[in-house]
Amino acid sequence: AEPIADPSTGADRLAEGRGLMRCLETLDTSRRGMVVLAYCHGWSREELAERFERPAATIKTILRRSLIALKECLGDGA
């Protein structure tokens, strides 16, 4: 037997998605672009480094700091 879908799960996921979008908008454009390309499109740090003309180590730092900022934003009741 297939489990019955819980309608609140869809609403929760929609609210989480909206919160994430709001938090992504707090990042500057290039950082937001890096995060989206890395975590939604699977770009490597090396690909991002080439695209944004920055060292791969800098990209790593930017992604880490951006994820920390997103986590803090989402934790604030997003």
MIKEFI-639339 format. One line per field, with one value per residue (C-alpha): residue number from 1; x, y, z. Coordinates in Angstrom, 1 decimal. Layout:
k = [NUM ...];
xx = [X ...];
yy = [Y ...];
zz = [Z ...];
end
This chain:
k = [1 2 3 4 5 6 7 8 9 10 11 12 13 14 15 16 17 18 19 20 21 22 23 24 25 26 27 28 29 30 31 32 33 34 35 36 37 38 39 40 41 42 43 44 45 46 47 48 49 50 51 52 53 54 55 56 57 58 59 60 61 62 63 64 65 66 67 68 69 70 71 72 73 74 75 76 77 78];
xx = [0.0 1.2 1.4 -1.1 0.5 0.3 -0.9 0.9 4.2 3.7 2.8 5.8 8.2 6.6 7.2 10.8 11.4 10.0 12.2 15.3 14.5 14.1 17.5 19.2 18.1 20.1 23.4 25.0 24.5 27.8 27.6 24.1 25.1 27.9 25.7 23.0 25.5 27.3 24.3 21.6 23.6 26.5 29.3 32.7 34.9 37.2 34.4 33.2 36.8 37.1 33.6 34.0 37.8 38.8 41.1 39.4 40.3 38.5 35.4 35.5 35.6 32.8 30.6 31.3 30.5 27.4 26.1 26.7 24.7 21.9 21.7 21.6 18.9 16.8 17.3 15.8 12.3 12.4];
yy = [0.0 3.4 6.0 8.8 12.2 14.6 17.9 19.9 18.5 20.4 23.6 23.2 22.7 25.7 27.9 26.6 27.4 30.9 31.4 30.2 32.6 35.5 34.6 34.2 37.7 39.0 37.8 40.1 39.1 37.4 35.4 34.4 33.3 31.2 29.5 28.7 27.5 25.3 23.8 23.8 23.2 21.2 23.5 22.7 25.3 25.3 26.0 28.8 30.2 30.4 31.9 34.5 35.1 34.3 31.7 28.4 28.9 32.2 30.6 28.0 30.7 32.6 29.6 28.7 32.2 32.4 29.1 30.3 33.5 31.5 29.2 32.1 33.8 30.6 30.1 33.5 32.2 32.4];
zz = [0.0 -0.9 1.9 1.7 1.0 3.9 2.5 5.3 3.9 0.6 2.4 4.7 1.7 -0.1 3.0 3.3 -0.4 0.0 3.1 1.1 -1.7 0.7 2.3 -1.1 -2.0 1.0 -0.7 -3.2 -6.8 -7.5 -4.2 -4.9 -8.4 -7.0 -4.5 -7.1 -9.7 -7.1 -5.2 -7.8 -11.0 -9.6 -10.7 -9.1 -7.3 -10.3 -12.7 -10.5 -10.2 -14.0 -14.4 -11.7 -12.3 -8.7 -7.1 -6.2 -2.6 -2.6 -4.1 -1.4 1.3 -0.4 -0.6 3.0 4.3 2.1 3.5 7.0 6.2 4.7 7.7 10.0 7.9 7.8 11.5 12.2 11.4 7.7];
end
